Amino acid sequence: MSLYIGLFLSAMTAMNTEIMILLLVIALIGGVCITTIGPGGIFVTIALFALLPLEPSTVAGTASATFIATGIVGSLGYLRSGELKGKVAGKAAGILSLASVIGAFSGAQINTLLDKSLFAVLLGLFVLFTGILILYRQKKQLKSESKLQIGSGKGLMWLAGVGIAVGFPGGLLGVGGPVLAVPLMVVLGVPMLLSVALAQVQSIFISGFATVGYMVHEAVDWYLALFLTIPLLIGTISGWYIAQRIKASKLQVSLALVLIVLGIYLIAGGATPGGA
């Protein structure tokens, strides 16, 4: 507790009270979304970029560092509730995760070459695409014969493809893994809760390797990362509890619309780092 108070005081010296409280609330909500429907951590990335005068590499590096802890806690939660138990789920999580690590580290290296305007556009396009993808999966309403068998060779190949596709933007933009991995897996036919569970494991690897990549360039604000990790973890645990008791589809359309609006806003240049 004393450690967090110290981080709280350190954060107050670097930002005003209103922004600090807003970041805490966004991190809490983002944590809930991570373990209920997948996309959630991206709100932290957007908030860091829009509210604080940080370089893109520091935004992505700091956000990635916070997602390591949420991935671990989320994975433990879904292991406890059974989604990650068994050889099939374990193998699927391993393939998905290992396929993403090279892209995550590479993305972190390329991020350091981006200026703030280009980062905003790329983040906006990613957010917009994710929102559209969520709406698509809701409209498609996958039928039982469309379900992907993750234990089959074909299923594992698809998961490897998802890992590769998610790792690079996850590292480049500091958005973790679930934000894109969950919509993609659900569209392919993986059940919702299992998709979220697998994405938690993948998030550990994407965020971990991306963080290492950003550490090479000293682009991780550890005080800020630890400051945001507490509300993110509280939200992550709460989200896992909620996911076991409600149909997440009730939240998905609203989330998709919010992401689409935010994506257009970022692309149009509405978010100016630190309000500058």
N, C-alpha and C positions, 0 to 999 in steps of 0.2 A: 504494500500500500504506500509506504514511504517513497519507494522508487517511482511509482506513478505520480505522486504529488510533485516529486522533483521534476519529472518530465512535463507535468502540467505547467509548472512555473517556468520551465525553460521555453515551453511553447508560447506562453503569454508574452515573453520578452521578444519573440520573433513575429507575433501577429496580434491583432487586436482581439478583444474578447468576443465580438460578434462572429468573426470569421472562425475563431477557435471552436465556439459552440456549434456553429454550422457544420464544420468538419466532423465533429464528434457525432452529430445526428446523422449525417450522410454515411459515415462509417458504420454506424449501428444498423441503419436501414440496408446498406449494402451487404452487411454480414448476413442479415436475415434472408435476403434474396439469393445469396450464394448457395445456401443449403436447401432452399425451397424450390427454386426454378433454375438455378445456375447463374445467369447474368446478375451481377450484383457488385462485384469488386470494381467494375468499370466506372461506377459512380464515384468511387474514391479517386480514380485516375483523373476523371474529368474535373472533380473539385480541386485537386491539387494544381492542375493546369490553369483553371479559371480564377481561382481565389488567391493564389500565392505567386510571387514573382520568381518562379523557378525555371531553370533551363529544362528543355524537354527530357534530357538524359536524367536529370535529378527527379523529375516527375515520375518517369517510368521506373527508374531504379528504386526509388522510395516505395512506390506502390507495389512493385514486385516483392520487395522485402516483407511487406505486411501480409502478402498472400501465402507465404510459406506456412505461417502459423495457422491460418484459416484452413489451408489444405490438410494439415495434420489433424486438426480437431474435427473437421468434416469427415475425414476418412475414418477416424475412430468411431464417430457417431454412426456412420453407415455400416461399419463392421459390427458394431453392437446390435443394430437393428436387423442385420442379416443380409443386406444387399451385397456386401463384399465377401461373404463367407463362401468357401468352396474353391476348388481348383479352377473352375471355368471363369469365375469372376476375377480371381487372382491373376490368371494368365492374361485375361482381357485387359486388366488394369496395367499390367506390366508392358504389354505390347503398345498400348495407347501412350503410356508415359515415356518409354524409351524412344519411341519414334519422334517425340517432340523436342528432345533435349538439344539436338544440334541446331535446330531452327531457333530455339529460345536464346541460346548463347550468341548465335550469328545476328539475330535481330537486335540484341543489345549493342553489338559493335556498330551496326549500321545507324542506330538511333543517334549516336554521337555526331553524325554528319548532318543531321537535320536542323533547320532553323525553326523558330517557333511557328511561323506561318504554315510551313509545310507539315509540321507535326500536327497542327490543328486540323488541317484538311484531311490528313490520313486518319487521324482519330475519328473525325466526323464521318468519313466514309465507312469506317469499320463499325461505328455505332449505328449508322443508318442501315447498313447491310444486316447487322444482327437483328435490328427491329423488324425489318422486312422478312427475315428468315423465320422469326418467331411467329409472325402473322401467317406465313405460308404453311408452317407445320400445323397451326390451329385449323386452317381452312382445309388442309388435305385430309385430316382425320384418318390416320393410318388404319387400315383394316388388318385383321389378324394374320392373313396370309402375307402381309407385307413385313412382318416382324423379322428382324435380323437375328440369326442364330450366332451369338458371339463366340460360341465354342467351336464353330466350324472353321475350316481353313478360309473360306470366303469371308466369314464374319471377321476373323482376325486381320485379314488383308484390308478390309474396309476400316477397321479401327486404326491400323497403322497409317492409312491414308489420312484419317481424321487427325491423328497425332502430328503428322508432318504439316498439315494445313493449319493447325492451331498453334503450333510451337513458334513459328516465325513471327506472326503478328502479335502473339502473346509477349514475346521478348522485345519486339520493336516498339510496341506502344505501352507496355507495362499494364496490360489488362488481364493477366493471368490466363487460365485455361477455360473454366466453366462457361464464360460469357459466350464463346463460340462453339465449344465442344458439345455442350448439352443440346443446343438447337440442331446441330449437325447429326448427332447420334439419334435424336428423336425422329428426325426426318428419315433417317436410314431404317428406323424400325426398332430401335432399342427402347425398352420401357422407360418411362419418365424417371422414376426413382433410381433405377439402375444407372441411367445416364448421368444423373447428378452425382451418384456415388462414385462412379468411375472417374468423373471429371475432378473430383476432390483429390484423388490420388495423383492424377496427371498434373494438377495444379502445383503440387509439391515440387515436382521435377521442373516444370516450366519456370516457376517463380524462383526456384533455387538456382538453376543454371543462369537465368537472366540476371539475378542479383549478383552472382559471381562476375558476370560479364560487365555489369555496371560498376562493381567494386574496383575493377581494373582501372577504370577512369575516375575513381573517387566520386562517383555520382549517386551515392546513397546517403540520404540524410537520416542517420540512425535515430536521432532524438525524435524526429517527426514520425518515423516508421513505428517506433515503439509506442509513441503517443496514440497513434491511430489503431494499433494492433488490439488494444484492450476492448474498445467498443466493437471492433470487427469480430473479435472472438465471442463477445456476448451475443451479438447478432447471429453469428454462425451457429452457436449452440441453440439459440431460440428458434432459428430457422429449421434446424433438424427436427426439433420437437414439433413444430408446426407442420412440417412436411409429412409426418406420420399420421396426421389427423385431419387434413383438409385436401381437397383437390386443387393442386397448384394451377390447373388450367384456368381457374377463376381469376388468377392474378396475371396470367401471361399476356392477354390482350392489352391490358392497361400498361404493363411494362413495355410492351412493344411500341405502343404509341408514344410513350415518354422517350424511348430511345430514338425513334424516328425524328421527333421534334428536336432533341438534343443534337442529333447528327446533322440536321439541316442548319441548326444554329452554329455549330462548330465550323462547318464548311463555309458558311456565309461570313465567317470572321467575327461572330458575335462574342466569342469568348476571348478576352484579352488577358494574358497572363498577369495575375496580380492586380487586375483592374487598371493596368497601366494604359 
